[in-house]
């Protein structure tokens, strides 16, 4: 019987193969697509094995408290915060995360800017887009995204590096396609202090489709580590 460590390695090889095939099919043979390991409920020793044995370079953190309890146990890797981030929690993670992918309001942008200035950094972020207009999800509406990006671009301690979305499972392809169009449109506007370097979309159930529609960061949890065990 395979150990959990061996399962992670096998899963990673399959994911990497699927990503590469999707990349080639979509005509993006020269582009790098980052496979992010989403660490929610996963023990640090398993995460570290993914880093050391599979070459995972980027970790995705969903919950502030869980991240703070595990971060000192991690091997060196780039950490992105991908979960909903409350303004009163920004101060706890600002000095240790490389990117915040879930910037979903001007209020949160102001808080990130304030604490980034306090610790002397320019914080890389992705603007989260609520591409399907779902009430239960955060993010900027597609119609208001450009206006809000202009406002965010004025914060000196924030650097927007692209867009992120979590499309609904039902009919995800049309929303992934819409995100690609939005990403290209924003890129063409060439807004000062707004860089369209990353399009983060695609999770365990739809990452191959996301690659088809231009994603260059896929956020993989259960497909890599197995079904979550909540604690």
C-alpha positions in Angstrom: 0.0 0.0 0.0 1.3 3.4 -0.9 2.2 5.8 1.9 0.7 9.3 1.9 4.0 10.7 0.8 4.0 8.4 -2.3 0.4 9.3 -3.1 1.3 12.9 -3.1 4.2 12.2 -5.5 1.9 10.2 -7.8 -0.8 12.8 -7.7 1.7 15.5 -8.6 3.1 13.6 -11.6 -0.5 13.2 -12.9 -1.3 16.9 -12.3 1.9 18.1 -14.0 1.2 15.8 -17.0 -2.4 17.1 -17.3 -1.3 20.7 -17.0 1.4 20.2 -19.7 -1.0 18.5 -22.0 -3.6 21.3 -21.6 -0.9 23.9 -22.1 0.3 22.4 -25.3 -3.3 21.9 -26.6 -4.0 25.5 -26.0 -0.9 26.6 -27.9 1.0 27.9 -24.9 4.0 25.5 -25.2 6.5 28.1 -24.0 4.6 29.4 -21.0 5.2 28.4 -17.4 2.1 27.5 -15.4 2.6 27.4 -11.6 1.1 24.5 -9.7 0.2 25.9 -6.3 -0.3 23.5 -3.4 -3.3 24.5 -1.4 -2.5 23.6 2.2 -5.9 23.9 4.0 -6.1 21.1 6.7 -2.8 19.5 5.4 -0.1 18.6 7.9 3.2 20.5 7.5 5.2 17.4 7.0 3.1 16.4 4.0 3.4 20.0 2.6 7.1 19.9 3.1 7.3 16.6 1.2 5.5 18.2 -1.7 8.1 21.0 -1.6 11.1 18.7 -1.3 10.2 15.7 -3.4 7.9 17.3 -6.0 9.5 20.7 -6.4 6.4 22.6 -5.4 7.4 26.3 -5.1 4.2 28.0 -4.1 1.8 27.4 -1.2 -1.8 28.6 -1.0 -3.1 29.5 2.4 -6.9 29.9 3.1 -7.1 30.7 6.8 -5.0 33.1 8.8 -5.1 31.2 12.1 -4.2 27.9 10.5 -1.4 29.5 8.5 0.1 31.2 11.6 0.1 27.8 13.4 2.0 26.1 10.6 4.2 28.6 8.8 7.3 28.2 11.1 7.3 24.5 10.2 7.4 25.0 6.4 10.4 24.5 4.2 11.2 27.6 2.1 8.5 28.3 -0.4 6.6 31.3 -1.8 3.3 31.8 0.2 0.2 33.2 -1.3 -2.9 34.0 0.8 -5.9 32.9 -1.3 -8.8 32.9 1.2 -11.2 35.6 2.2 -9.1 38.1 4.2 -10.7 40.2 6.9 -9.2 43.7 7.3 -8.4 43.0 11.0 -6.3 40.0 10.0 -4.0 41.7 7.5 -1.5 42.8 10.2 -0.8 39.1 11.1 0.3 38.0 7.7 1.7 41.1 5.9 5.3 40.4 6.8 5.4 36.8 5.7 3.2 36.3 2.6 4.6 37.0 -0.9 1.2 37.6 -2.5 -2.4 38.2 -1.4 -4.6 36.8 -4.2 -7.9 37.7 -2.6 -8.0 41.5 -2.7 -11.8 42.0 -3.0 -12.5 45.6 -1.9 -11.0 49.1 -1.7 -11.4 48.9 2.1 -9.1 45.8 2.2 -6.7 47.5 -0.2 -6.4 50.5 2.1 -5.6 48.1 5.0 -3.0 46.2 3.1 -1.4 49.4 2.0 -1.2 50.7 5.6 0.4 47.6 7.0 2.7 47.1 4.0 4.0 50.6 4.6 4.4 49.8 8.3 6.7 46.8 7.5 8.5 48.6 4.7 7.3 46.5 1.7 5.3 46.8 -1.5 2.7 44.0 -1.3 2.0 42.0 -4.4 -1.7 41.3 -4.8 -4.2 39.9 -7.3 -7.6 41.5 -7.7 -10.3 38.9 -7.0 -13.2 39.0 -9.5 -16.6 37.7 -8.8 -17.1 36.6 -12.3 -20.5 35.1 -11.9 -21.9 37.7 -9.6 -22.5 35.1 -6.8 -23.8 36.6 -3.6 -21.9 34.2 -1.4 -18.5 35.1 -2.9 -16.4 38.2 -2.5 -14.7 40.0 -5.4 -15.1 42.9 -7.7 -17.8 42.7 -10.3 -16.5 42.6 -13.8 -18.3 45.8 -14.7 -16.6 47.7 -11.9 -13.2 46.1 -12.1 -11.5 48.7 -14.2 -12.7 51.6 -12.1 -11.5 49.9 -8.9 -8.1 49.0 -10.4 -7.6 52.7 -11.1 -8.3 53.4 -7.5 -6.0 50.6 -6.2 -3.2 51.8 -8.5 -2.9 54.9 -6.3 -1.9 53.0 -3.2 1.9 53.3 -3.1 2.5 50.1 -1.1 0.4 47.8 -3.3 1.4 46.3 -6.6 -1.4 44.6 -8.6 0.1 41.6 -10.4 -3.1 40.2 -12.1 -6.5 38.7 -11.4 -7.9 35.8 -9.5 -11.3 34.1 -9.6 -13.3 31.2 -8.2 -16.0 30.4 -10.8 -19.1 28.4 -10.0 -18.7 24.6 -10.6 -21.8 24.6 -12.8 -21.0 26.1 -16.2 -17.5 27.0 -15.2 -16.1 27.0 -18.8 -18.1 30.1 -19.9 -16.9 32.0 -16.8 -13.3 30.9 -17.3 -13.6 32.2 -20.9 -15.1 35.5 -19.6 -12.2 35.9 -17.2 -9.7 35.4 -20.0 -11.4 38.1 -22.0 -11.4 40.4 -19.0 -7.7 39.8 -18.3 -6.8 40.6 -21.9 -8.9 43.7 -21.8 -7.3 45.0 -18.6 -3.8 44.1 -20.0 -4.5 46.2 -23.1 -5.4 49.3 -21.0 -1.9 49.4 -19.6 -2.9 51.1 -16.3 0.0 52.6 -14.3 1.0 50.3 -11.4 -1.3 47.5 -12.6 0.6 44.5 -14.1 -1.3 41.7 -15.7 1.3 39.1 -15.1 -0.8 36.4 -13.5 -4.3 34.9 -14.1 -5.0 32.7 -11.1 -7.9 30.3 -11.8 -8.6 26.6 -11.8 -8.7 24.2 -8.9 -8.8 20.5 -8.5 -12.0 20.0 -10.5 -11.3 22.4 -13.4 -7.6 23.2 -13.7 -7.2 21.7 -17.1 -10.1 23.9 -18.5 -8.6 26.9 -16.7 -5.2 26.3 -18.5 -7.2 26.3 -21.8 -8.4 29.8 -20.9 -5.1 31.3 -20.0 -4.6 30.6 -16.4 -0.9 30.6 -15.3 -1.5 29.7 -11.6 -3.7 26.7 -10.8 -4.6 26.2 -7.1 -4.6 22.5 -6.3 -5.6 21.0 -3.0 -7.5 17.7 -2.9 -6.2 16.5 -6.3 -2.7 16.7 -4.8 -3.1 15.8 -1.1 -6.4 13.8 -1.2 -9.7 14.6 0.4 -9.6 17.1 3.2 -9.8 16.0 6.8 -11.3 19.0 8.6 -10.2 19.7 12.2 
